[in-house]
Amino acid sequence: MNDSATFTTPEAGDEDLGDLLLEVLPPDGSTIGNLSAREALSRAAERQIVEEEYSAVRGWADPQAVPAHLMDL
C-alpha cells in the first residue's frame, strides 16, 4: 500500500513541460530570466517546478525553438 502523501506521479513529462515552456516564453522574443520563466512554467503546469526540473526541461527543449537569450541564462 502506498502512502498518498509520499507517492507522487508526475503530472507532465519533460516533453510536456518543454511544450509548456515554449508557450510561456514572450512571443516577441524579449528577454526573460530563468526565475520568471520557471514561475510562469509552474503556473502553466499548475504545480511547483523545482530548479532541477526546470533545468532538465530547458535541456530537453529544442534549441532552435528556445530563444538564445533564455538558453544562456
C-alpha positions in Angstrom: 0.0 0.0 0.0 1.3 3.4 -0.9 1.0 6.5 1.3 -0.5 9.1 -0.9 1.4 11.8 1.0 4.7 10.4 -0.2 3.8 8.7 -3.5 3.5 11.1 -6.4 3.0 10.6 -10.1 4.5 13.1 -12.4 1.7 15.2 -14.0 3.7 16.2 -17.0 6.9 14.7 -18.6 9.8 16.7 -19.8 8.3 16.8 -23.3 5.0 18.2 -22.0 6.8 20.7 -19.8 9.1 21.7 -22.7 6.0 22.4 -24.8 4.6 24.5 -21.9 7.9 26.3 -21.6 7.7 27.3 -25.2 4.2 28.6 -24.7 5.1 30.8 -21.7 8.1 32.5 -23.4 7.4 36.0 -24.6 6.2 35.8 -28.2 8.2 38.9 -29.2 11.5 37.2 -28.2 12.1 39.7 -25.4 14.4 38.7 -22.5 13.1 36.6 -19.6 15.1 35.4 -16.7 15.2 31.8 -15.5 13.3 32.5 -12.3 10.5 34.3 -14.2 10.4 31.6 -16.8 10.2 28.9 -14.1 7.5 30.7 -12.2 5.5 31.1 -15.5 6.0 27.4 -16.2 4.8 26.5 -12.7 1.7 28.5 -13.2 1.1 26.8 -16.6 1.7 23.4 -15.2 -0.5 24.1 -12.2 2.2 22.8 -9.9 5.6 23.8 -8.5 8.5 23.3 -10.9 11.8 22.9 -8.9 15.0 24.3 -10.2 16.4 20.9 -11.2 13.3 20.0 -13.1 13.4 23.4 -14.9 17.0 22.9 -15.9 16.1 19.4 -17.3 13.3 20.9 -19.3 15.5 23.7 -20.6 18.0 21.0 -21.7 15.2 19.0 -23.4 13.7 21.9 -25.3 14.6 22.2 -29.0 17.5 24.7 -29.1 16.1 26.1 -32.3 12.7 26.8 -30.7 14.0 28.3 -27.4 15.4 31.9 -27.9 19.2 32.0 -27.4 18.9 34.6 -24.6 17.0 32.1 -22.5 19.3 29.1 -23.2 22.3 31.1 -22.0 20.8 32.3 -18.7 
